[in-house]
Amino acid sequence: MDPLFFAALALALGFKHSYDADHLVAVSNLIARSPSLRKTTTMSVSWAGGHMVTASIITIALFLSRDVFLRDWLDPLDLAVGVMLVVLGAVSLAWEFEILPKFGHVHRHRHDDAAEEHEHAHVHPGGYREHGAMFGIGIVHGLASNDELLILFVSALTVTSLAGLLAGVALFSIGVVVGMISFGLALTYPIKRWDAKRVRRAVALIAGILSIAYGILILLGFGGFNPLP
């Protein structure tokens, strides 16, 4: 296979893979609470890093075995994604309705204008905790979401070296990073642009509800959805 075509395929598959619906609804539960576009970017990279770890392991195993038998073994891991989505959605809704304390830090903003002077608090994910959560979510997604990796593996049957395949996985992962950062910024920018508390809350509530609903669909055997062709 032409190296340039293989590289382009790996990048495109990685970008497309990042837009799997289970990825989007899961990360939305945390990204909706991101305090800045920079934080959104680093959180997206953390998710992609976890995904890359398991994606690399799976692809190496497929390459060394020269068979796709692992698909039968990997498919049941979709159930883990379903459970994770339900838990993430439930926790997200519990945060919004203040049933559970929100992790992170609280800081206050003072607003002065002609009409009114007031002060209010914001709660944002803090420290390493949100990055650890995103990394863990990425690991689970990397284990269970393997369709594009299988395509990459089939395309790589003409690659004679493990180094060549690892290069493909690296490019695939770059595509995943770019795709998730693009989604994260598209989700966060409107909230930050208009500083709309109600918009952020609406996004968080929708993300939580969709996460629970989609997780249940996965547990019932739904095959998955990707908005990209």
VOVOTOR-195923 format. One record per residue (C-alpha): x, y, z; residue number from 1; residue in one letter. Coordinates in steps of 0.05 Angstrom, whole numbers, plus 32768, in hexadecimal, padded with zeros to 4 digits. Last residue first. Layout:
% residues N
zator east = X; north = Y; up = Z; resi = NUM; resn = A
...
This chain:
% residues 229
zator east = 7E6B; north = 80BC; up = 808A; resi = 229; resn = P
zator east = 7E73; north = 80E5; up = 80CB; resi = 228; resn = L
zator east = 7E3B; north = 80E4; up = 80FD; resi = 227; resn = P
zator east = 7E53; north = 80A2; up = 811B; resi = 226; resn = N
zator east = 7E23; north = 8071; up = 813B; resi = 225; resn = F
zator east = 7E27; north = 8030; up = 8162; resi = 224; resn = G
zator east = 7E0F; north = 7FE8; up = 815C; resi = 223; resn = G
zator east = 7DD7; north = 7FE9; up = 818E; resi = 222; resn = F
zator east = 7DDA; north = 7FAA; up = 81B9; resi = 221; resn = G
zator east = 7DAE; north = 7FBB; up = 81F4; resi = 220; resn = L
zator east = 7DEB; north = 7FD0; up = 821D; resi = 219; resn = L
zator east = 7DFD; north = 8000; up = 81E4; resi = 218; resn = I
zator east = 7DB7; north = 801D; up = 81E5; resi = 217; resn = L
zator east = 7DBB; north = 8026; up = 8230; resi = 216; resn = I
zator east = 7DFD; north = 804C; up = 8229; resi = 215; resn = G
zator east = 7DDD; north = 8078; up = 81F3; resi = 214; resn = Y
zator east = 7DA4; north = 808C; up = 8222; resi = 213; resn = A
zator east = 7DD2; north = 8098; up = 825D; resi = 212; resn = I
zator east = 7E03; north = 80C2; up = 8235; resi = 211; resn = S
zator east = 7DCB; north = 80E7; up = 8211; resi = 210; resn = L
zator east = 7DAD; north = 80FC; up = 8254; resi = 209; resn = I
zator east = 7DF0; north = 8112; up = 8270; resi = 208; resn = G
zator east = 7E04; north = 8138; up = 8230; resi = 207; resn = A
zator east = 7DC0; north = 815A; up = 822E; resi = 206; resn = I
zator east = 7DC8; north = 8170; up = 8276; resi = 205; resn = L
zator east = 7E0F; north = 8189; up = 826B; resi = 204; resn = A
zator east = 7DFB; north = 81AF; up = 822C; resi = 203; resn = V
zator east = 7DC0; north = 81CF; up = 8250; resi = 202; resn = A
zator east = 7DEC; north = 81E3; up = 828A; resi = 201; resn = R
zator east = 7E1F; north = 8202; up = 825D; resi = 200; resn = R
zator east = 7DE9; north = 8228; up = 8237; resi = 199; resn = V
zator east = 7DCA; north = 8240; up = 8278; resi = 198; resn = R
zator east = 7E0D; north = 8259; up = 8291; resi = 197; resn = K
zator east = 7E18; north = 8281; up = 8252; resi = 196; resn = A
zator east = 7E5D; north = 829E; up = 824E; resi = 195; resn = D
zator east = 7E4C; north = 82B2; up = 8206; resi = 194; resn = W
zator east = 7E8E; north = 829E; up = 81E7; resi = 193; resn = R
zator east = 7E9D; north = 826B; up = 821D; resi = 192; resn = K
zator east = 7E5F; north = 8242; up = 8211; resi = 191; resn = I
zator east = 7E63; north = 824A; up = 81C6; resi = 190; resn = P
zator east = 7EAD; north = 8234; up = 81C6; resi = 189; resn = Y
zator east = 7EA4; north = 81F5; up = 81F1; resi = 188; resn = T
zator east = 7E80; north = 81C6; up = 81C1; resi = 187; resn = L
zator east = 7EA7; north = 81DA; up = 8182; resi = 186; resn = A
zator east = 7EE7; north = 81D9; up = 81AB; resi = 185; resn = L
zator east = 7ED9; north = 8192; up = 81C3; resi = 184; resn = G
zator east = 7EC6; north = 8179; up = 817E; resi = 183; resn = F
zator east = 7F04; north = 8194; up = 815D; resi = 182; resn = S
zator east = 7F2F; north = 817A; up = 8196; resi = 181; resn = I
zator east = 7F0F; north = 8136; up = 818D; resi = 180; resn = M
zator east = 7F1D; north = 8133; up = 8143; resi = 179; resn = G
zator east = 7F64; north = 814D; up = 8147; resi = 178; resn = V
zator east = 7F75; north = 811B; up = 817D; resi = 177; resn = V
zator east = 7F55; north = 80E0; up = 8158; resi = 176; resn = V
zator east = 7F7A; north = 80F3; up = 8118; resi = 175; resn = G
zator east = 7FBB; north = 80F5; up = 813F; resi = 174; resn = I
zator east = 7FAA; north = 80B0; up = 815B; resi = 173; resn = S
zator east = 7FA1; north = 8094; up = 8115; resi = 172; resn = F
zator east = 7FE4; north = 80B2; up = 8102; resi = 171; resn = L
zator east = 8005; north = 8090; up = 813D; resi = 170; resn = A
zator east = 7FE1; north = 804F; up = 812D; resi = 169; resn = V
zator east = 7FFB; north = 8052; up = 80E5; resi = 168; resn = G
zator east = 8042; north = 805F; up = 80FF; resi = 167; resn = A
zator east = 8038; north = 8022; up = 812C; resi = 166; resn = L
zator east = 8026; north = 7FFA; up = 80EE; resi = 165; resn = L
zator east = 8067; north = 800E; up = 80CB; resi = 164; resn = G
zator east = 808F; north = 7FFF; up = 8109; resi = 163; resn = A
zator east = 806F; north = 7FBA; up = 810D; resi = 162; resn = L
zator east = 808C; north = 7FAC; up = 80C9; resi = 161; resn = S
zator east = 8072; north = 7F8B; up = 808A; resi = 160; resn = T
zator east = 8038; north = 7FB9; up = 807A; resi = 159; resn = V
zator east = 800F; north = 7F96; up = 8045; resi = 158; resn = T
zator east = 7FDC; north = 7F80; up = 8078; resi = 157; resn = L
zator east = 7FD7; north = 7FC9; up = 808D; resi = 156; resn = A
zator east = 7F95; north = 7FD6; up = 806B; resi = 155; resn = S
zator east = 7F76; north = 7F9D; up = 8093; resi = 154; resn = V
zator east = 7F93; north = 7FBB; up = 80D3; resi = 153; resn = F
zator east = 7F7A; north = 8000; up = 80C3; resi = 152; resn = L
zator east = 7F35; north = 7FE4; up = 80B7; resi = 151; resn = I
zator east = 7F3A; north = 7FBF; up = 80F9; resi = 150; resn = L
zator east = 7F4F; north = 7FFF; up = 811B; resi = 149; resn = L
zator east = 7F13; north = 8022; up = 80FD; resi = 148; resn = E
zator east = 7EE5; north = 7FEE; up = 811B; resi = 147; resn = D
zator east = 7F08; north = 7FEC; up = 815F; resi = 146; resn = N
zator east = 7EDF; north = 8014; up = 8190; resi = 145; resn = S
zator east = 7EDE; north = 7FE9; up = 81CF; resi = 144; resn = A
zator east = 7F25; north = 7FEB; up = 81EA; resi = 143; resn = L
zator east = 7F34; north = 8032; up = 81D2; resi = 142; resn = G
zator east = 7EF2; north = 804B; up = 81F0; resi = 141; resn = H
zator east = 7F05; north = 802E; up = 8234; resi = 140; resn = V
zator east = 7F4A; north = 804D; up = 8231; resi = 139; resn = I
zator east = 7F2D; north = 8090; up = 821B; resi = 138; resn = G
zator east = 7EFE; north = 8092; up = 8256; resi = 137; resn = I
zator east = 7F3A; north = 8086; up = 8283; resi = 136; resn = G
zator east = 7F61; north = 80BF; up = 8264; resi = 135; resn = F
zator east = 7F25; north = 80ED; up = 826A; resi = 134; resn = M
zator east = 7F1E; north = 80DD; up = 82B3; resi = 133; resn = A
zator east = 7F68; north = 80E6; up = 82C0; resi = 132; resn = G
zator east = 7F65; north = 8129; up = 829C; resi = 131; resn = H
zator east = 7F29; north = 813E; up = 82C5; resi = 130; resn = E
zator east = 7F4C; north = 812C; up = 8305; resi = 129; resn = R
zator east = 7F8F; north = 814C; up = 82F6; resi = 128; resn = Y
zator east = 7F7F; north = 8190; up = 8311; resi = 127; resn = G
zator east = 7F38; north = 81AA; up = 830E; resi = 126; resn = G
zator east = 7EF5; north = 81A1; up = 82EE; resi = 125; resn = P
zator east = 7ED2; north = 81E5; up = 82F3; resi = 124; resn = H
zator east = 7E9F; north = 8201; up = 8324; resi = 123; resn = V
zator east = 7E8D; north = 824A; up = 8319; resi = 122; resn = H
zator east = 7E76; north = 8279; up = 8350; resi = 121; resn = A
zator east = 7E4E; north = 82B9; up = 834C; resi = 120; resn = H
zator east = 7E55; north = 8301; up = 8360; resi = 119; resn = E
zator east = 7E27; north = 833C; up = 8354; resi = 118; resn = H
zator east = 7E24; north = 8385; up = 8343; resi = 117; resn = E
zator east = 7DE7; north = 839C; up = 831D; resi = 116; resn = E
zator east = 7DCC; north = 83CC; up = 82EA; resi = 115; resn = A
zator east = 7E08; north = 83F7; up = 82DB; resi = 114; resn = A
zator east = 7E38; north = 83BD; up = 82D8; resi = 113; resn = D
zator east = 7E66; north = 8397; up = 8306; resi = 112; resn = D
zator east = 7E70; north = 834C; up = 8302; resi = 111; resn = H
zator east = 7E99; north = 8326; up = 8335; resi = 110; resn = R
zator east = 7EAF; north = 82E0; up = 8326; resi = 109; resn = H
zator east = 7EBA; north = 82AA; up = 835B; resi = 108; resn = R
zator east = 7EE4; north = 826C; up = 8359; resi = 107; resn = H
zator east = 7ED3; north = 8224; up = 8369; resi = 106; resn = V
zator east = 7F01; north = 81EB; up = 835C; resi = 105; resn = H
zator east = 7EF8; north = 81A5; up = 8340; resi = 104; resn = G
zator east = 7EC9; north = 816D; up = 8351; resi = 103; resn = F
zator east = 7E7F; north = 817C; up = 8354; resi = 102; resn = K
zator east = 7E5B; north = 8164; up = 8392; resi = 101; resn = P
zator east = 7E25; north = 8131; up = 8382; resi = 100; resn = L
zator east = 7DD9; north = 813D; up = 8383; resi = 99; resn = I
zator east = 7DE7; north = 8183; up = 836B; resi = 98; resn = E
zator east = 7DB4; north = 817E; up = 8332; resi = 97; resn = F
zator east = 7DEB; north = 818B; up = 8300; resi = 96; resn = E
zator east = 7E1D; north = 815E; up = 8322; resi = 95; resn = W
zator east = 7DEA; north = 8125; up = 8326; resi = 94; resn = A
zator east = 7DDC; north = 812D; up = 82DC; resi = 93; resn = L
zator east = 7E26; north = 8125; up = 82CC; resi = 92; resn = S
zator east = 7E2D; north = 80EA; up = 82FC; resi = 91; resn = V
zator east = 7DF2; north = 80C6; up = 82DA; resi = 90; resn = A
zator east = 7E0E; north = 80D5; up = 8295; resi = 89; resn = G
zator east = 7E53; north = 80BC; up = 82A6; resi = 88; resn = L
zator east = 7E36; north = 807D; up = 82C6; resi = 87; resn = V
zator east = 7E0A; north = 806D; up = 828A; resi = 86; resn = V
zator east = 7E43; north = 807B; up = 825A; resi = 85; resn = L
zator east = 7E73; north = 804E; up = 8281; resi = 84; resn = M
zator east = 7E41; north = 8014; up = 8282; resi = 83; resn = V
zator east = 7E39; north = 8019; up = 8236; resi = 82; resn = G
zator east = 7E83; north = 801E; up = 822B; resi = 81; resn = V
zator east = 7E8E; north = 7FE0; up = 8254; resi = 80; resn = A
zator east = 7E59; north = 7FBD; up = 822B; resi = 79; resn = L
zator east = 7E80; north = 7FCE; up = 81EC; resi = 78; resn = D
zator east = 7EB7; north = 7FA2; up = 820B; resi = 77; resn = L
zator east = 7E8F; north = 7F67; up = 81F2; resi = 76; resn = P
zator east = 7EA8; north = 7F76; up = 81AB; resi = 75; resn = D
zator east = 7EF2; north = 7F6F; up = 81BD; resi = 74; resn = L
zator east = 7EF5; north = 7F23; up = 81C1; resi = 73; resn = W
zator east = 7ED0; north = 7F17; up = 8180; resi = 72; resn = D
zator east = 7EFA; north = 7F4D; up = 8160; resi = 71; resn = R
zator east = 7F39; north = 7F2A; up = 8178; resi = 70; resn = L
zator east = 7F30; north = 7EF6; up = 8143; resi = 69; resn = F
zator east = 7F44; north = 7F29; up = 810F; resi = 68; resn = V
zator east = 7F83; north = 7F04; up = 80FB; resi = 67; resn = D
zator east = 7FCC; north = 7F15; up = 80EE; resi = 66; resn = R
zator east = 7FDA; north = 7F04; up = 8137; resi = 65; resn = S
zator east = 8013; north = 7F37; up = 813C; resi = 64; resn = L
zator east = 7FED; north = 7F6D; up = 8117; resi = 63; resn = F
zator east = 7FAD; north = 7F64; up = 813E; resi = 62; resn = L
zator east = 7FD3; north = 7F65; up = 8180; resi = 61; resn = A
zator east = 7FF9; north = 7FA4; up = 816A; resi = 60; resn = I
zator east = 7FB7; north = 7FC4; up = 8157; resi = 59; resn = T
zator east = 7F96; north = 7FB4; up = 8199; resi = 58; resn = I
zator east = 7FD1; north = 7FCE; up = 81C3; resi = 57; resn = I
zator east = 7FD7; north = 800E; up = 819A; resi = 56; resn = S
zator east = 7F8C; north = 801C; up = 819F; resi = 55; resn = A
zator east = 7F90; north = 8010; up = 81EA; resi = 54; resn = T
zator east = 7FC4; north = 8045; up = 81F6; resi = 53; resn = V
zator east = 7FAA; north = 8074; up = 81C0; resi = 52; resn = M
zator east = 7F65; north = 8079; up = 81E0; resi = 51; resn = H
zator east = 7F84; north = 808E; up = 8221; resi = 50; resn = G
zator east = 7FAC; north = 80C3; up = 81FD; resi = 49; resn = G
zator east = 7F6F; north = 80D9; up = 81D5; resi = 48; resn = A
zator east = 7F49; north = 80E7; up = 8216; resi = 47; resn = W
zator east = 7F83; north = 810E; up = 8232; resi = 46; resn = S
zator east = 7F89; north = 8135; up = 81F0; resi = 45; resn = V
zator east = 7F3F; north = 8149; up = 81F6; resi = 44; resn = S
zator east = 7F4B; north = 8160; up = 823D; resi = 43; resn = M
zator east = 7F86; north = 818A; up = 8226; resi = 42; resn = T
zator east = 7F5D; north = 81AB; up = 81F0; resi = 41; resn = T
zator east = 7F21; north = 81B8; up = 821D; resi = 40; resn = T
zator east = 7F50; north = 81D7; up = 8250; resi = 39; resn = K
zator east = 7F6A; north = 8206; up = 821C; resi = 38; resn = R
zator east = 7F23; north = 8218; up = 8206; resi = 37; resn = L
zator east = 7F14; north = 822B; up = 824E; resi = 36; resn = S
zator east = 7EED; north = 8218; up = 828D; resi = 35; resn = P
zator east = 7ED9; north = 81D3; up = 8274; resi = 34; resn = S
zator east = 7E95; north = 81BE; up = 828F; resi = 33; resn = R
zator east = 7E78; north = 81A8; up = 824C; resi = 32; resn = A
zator east = 7EBA; north = 8183; up = 8241; resi = 31; resn = I
zator east = 7EA9; north = 8153; up = 827A; resi = 30; resn = L
zator east = 7E66; north = 8136; up = 8265; resi = 29; resn = N
zator east = 7E77; north = 8144; up = 821C; resi = 28; resn = S
zator east = 7EAF; north = 8110; up = 8220; resi = 27; resn = V
zator east = 7E7D; north = 80D7; up = 8226; resi = 26; resn = A
zator east = 7E4A; north = 80F0; up = 81F4; resi = 25; resn = V
zator east = 7E7F; north = 80FB; up = 81BE; resi = 24; resn = L
zator east = 7EA4; north = 80B9; up = 81C7; resi = 23; resn = H
zator east = 7E64; north = 808F; up = 81C7; resi = 22; resn = D
zator east = 7E4E; north = 80B3; up = 8188; resi = 21; resn = A
zator east = 7E8C; north = 80A1; up = 8161; resi = 20; resn = D
zator east = 7EAB; north = 80E3; up = 814C; resi = 19; resn = Y
zator east = 7EF3; north = 80D1; up = 8161; resi = 18; resn = S
zator east = 7EF1; north = 8097; up = 8130; resi = 17; resn = H
zator east = 7EE7; north = 80C5; up = 80F5; resi = 16; resn = K
zator east = 7F27; north = 80EB; up = 8106; resi = 15; resn = F
zator east = 7F4D; north = 80AB; up = 8111; resi = 14; resn = G
zator east = 7F34; north = 808D; up = 80D0; resi = 13; resn = L
zator east = 7F49; north = 80CB; up = 80AA; resi = 12; resn = A
zator east = 7F8E; north = 80CC; up = 80C8; resi = 11; resn = L
zator east = 7F9A; north = 8081; up = 80BC; resi = 10; resn = A
zator east = 7F80; north = 8086; up = 8075; resi = 9; resn = L
zator east = 7FAD; north = 80C1; up = 8066; resi = 8; resn = A
zator east = 7FE9; north = 809C; up = 8080; resi = 7; resn = A
zator east = 7FD7; north = 805D; up = 8059; resi = 6; resn = F
zator east = 7FCE; north = 8086; up = 801A; resi = 5; resn = F
zator east = 8011; north = 80A8; up = 8024; resi = 4; resn = L
zator east = 8033; north = 8065; up = 8030; resi = 3; resn = P
zator east = 8018; north = 8046; up = 7FF0; resi = 2; resn = D
zator east = 8000; north = 8000; up = 8000; resi = 1; resn = M
